[in-house]
Amino acid sequence: MDDIEKLLKGTVEELDRLLNAKNVLGAPIERDGATVIPLVSFGFGFGAGGSAGTGTSGGSSGTGAGGGVKPVGAIIIDDHGARVEEVRGAVTTIADMVAETAAKAMARRRAASTASDDAS
């Protein structure tokens, strides 16, 4: 049973390392006065089992885990305040999501800057 407990403890420790706010809220990206914080959703599952065995058959144990991460949006903080932008369409990587969202934020910033210059 000690082997099963060690395997389960190791699995839980690894999940604890992976499942934290830093992995749901990505590192902030700052550019042109705007900050973009990526948001992701993730799911996971794990299991463990074993047998003490009898006689010469010994025992066996094992664990398994799996999961996935999906970009869902970003928090954008700029001159207009803070807002959440969701990911639309088929974005396959966090980098794509961040680039797309950052581009939208920069375009809005340029549009707002141009509008305020025109009003002057």
Secondary structure, DSSP 8 states (H G I E B T S, - for coil): -HHHHHHHHHHHHHHHHHSSHHHHB---EEETTEEEEEEEEEEEEEEEEEE---GGG--EEEEEEEEEEEEEEEEEEETTEEEEEE--S---SHHHHHHHHHHHHHHHHHHHHHHHHHH-
